[in-house]
Amino acid sequence: TLTHQHMPPVILAMLLGYGISRATASGMQELRNAVFAHVAQDAIRKVGRSVFEHIHSLDMQFHLARNTGSVSRILDRGNRSISMVLSALVFNI
């Protein structure tokens, strides 16, 4: 049994253990976010480059018939969508 004299070290050890576990959990979450950011940016970069090359391979008539701002907005939405889908797949499944 624990006596009244042994309680402070036990409480101190529990508090220290709790603090270490919280700090470790926070550190692991930051590490996960850093790794995910690298992977997500790489995927977005590859898809963006592919789309960029495709847009430039289209004929001049396509470019004359389109508004540059709308094409740019669509590409930006696509990049954000890739990031959201990857985030949902990695963090929710």
C-alpha positions as CSV (number, residue, x, y, z in Angstrom):
1,T,0.0,0.0,0.0
2,L,1.0,3.6,-0.5
3,T,1.6,5.7,2.5
4,H,1.1,9.4,2.6
5,Q,4.9,9.9,2.4
6,H,5.1,8.0,-1.0
7,M,2.3,9.9,-2.6
8,P,4.3,13.0,-3.8
9,P,6.8,11.0,-5.9
10,V,4.0,8.9,-7.4
11,I,2.0,12.0,-8.4
12,L,5.2,13.7,-9.7
13,A,6.0,10.6,-11.8
14,M,2.5,10.5,-13.2
15,L,2.5,14.2,-14.1
16,L,5.9,13.8,-15.7
17,G,4.7,10.8,-17.6
18,Y,1.7,12.7,-18.8
19,G,3.8,15.6,-19.9
20,I,6.2,13.4,-21.8
21,S,3.4,11.5,-23.5
22,R,1.7,14.8,-24.6
23,A,4.9,16.2,-25.9
24,T,5.6,13.0,-27.8
25,A,2.1,12.9,-29.3
26,S,2.5,16.5,-30.4
27,G,5.9,15.9,-31.9
28,M,4.6,12.8,-33.8
29,Q,1.7,14.9,-35.2
30,E,4.1,17.5,-36.4
31,L,6.3,14.8,-38.0
32,R,3.3,13.4,-39.7
33,N,2.3,16.8,-41.1
34,A,5.8,17.4,-42.4
35,V,5.9,14.1,-44.2
36,F,2.4,14.6,-45.6
37,A,3.2,18.1,-46.8
38,H,6.2,16.8,-48.7
39,V,4.2,14.0,-50.3
40,A,1.2,16.2,-51.2
41,Q,3.4,18.9,-52.7
42,D,5.2,16.3,-54.8
43,A,1.9,14.9,-56.1
44,I,0.5,18.4,-56.8
45,R,3.7,19.4,-58.6
46,K,3.6,16.3,-60.8
47,V,-0.1,16.7,-61.7
48,G,0.4,20.5,-62.3
49,R,3.3,19.9,-64.6
50,S,1.3,17.3,-66.6
51,V,-1.6,19.7,-66.9
52,F,0.7,22.6,-67.9
53,E,2.3,20.5,-70.6
54,H,-1.1,19.4,-71.9
55,I,-2.5,23.0,-72.0
56,H,0.6,24.1,-73.9
57,S,0.2,21.2,-76.4
58,L,-3.3,22.3,-77.3
59,D,-3.8,24.2,-80.6
60,M,-4.0,28.0,-80.8
61,Q,-7.7,28.0,-81.4
62,F,-8.3,26.6,-77.9
63,H,-6.3,29.4,-76.3
64,L,-8.0,32.1,-78.4
65,A,-11.4,30.8,-77.4
66,R,-10.7,30.7,-73.7
67,N,-10.4,33.3,-71.1
68,T,-7.0,33.0,-69.4
69,G,-8.3,33.8,-66.0
70,S,-10.9,31.0,-66.1
71,V,-8.2,28.4,-67.1
72,S,-6.0,29.6,-64.3
73,R,-8.8,29.4,-61.8
74,I,-9.7,25.9,-62.9
75,L,-6.0,24.8,-62.5
76,D,-5.9,26.4,-59.0
77,R,-9.1,24.6,-57.9
78,G,-7.7,21.3,-59.2
79,N,-4.5,21.7,-57.2
80,R,-6.5,22.5,-54.0
81,S,-8.7,19.5,-54.7
82,I,-5.8,17.2,-54.9
83,S,-4.5,18.4,-51.6
84,M,-8.0,18.0,-49.9
85,V,-8.4,14.4,-51.3
86,L,-4.9,13.4,-50.2
87,S,-5.5,14.8,-46.8
88,A,-8.9,13.1,-46.4
89,L,-7.4,9.7,-47.6
90,V,-4.3,9.9,-45.3
91,F,-5.8,11.3,-42.1
92,N,-9.4,9.9,-42.1
93,I,-8.8,6.3,-43.3
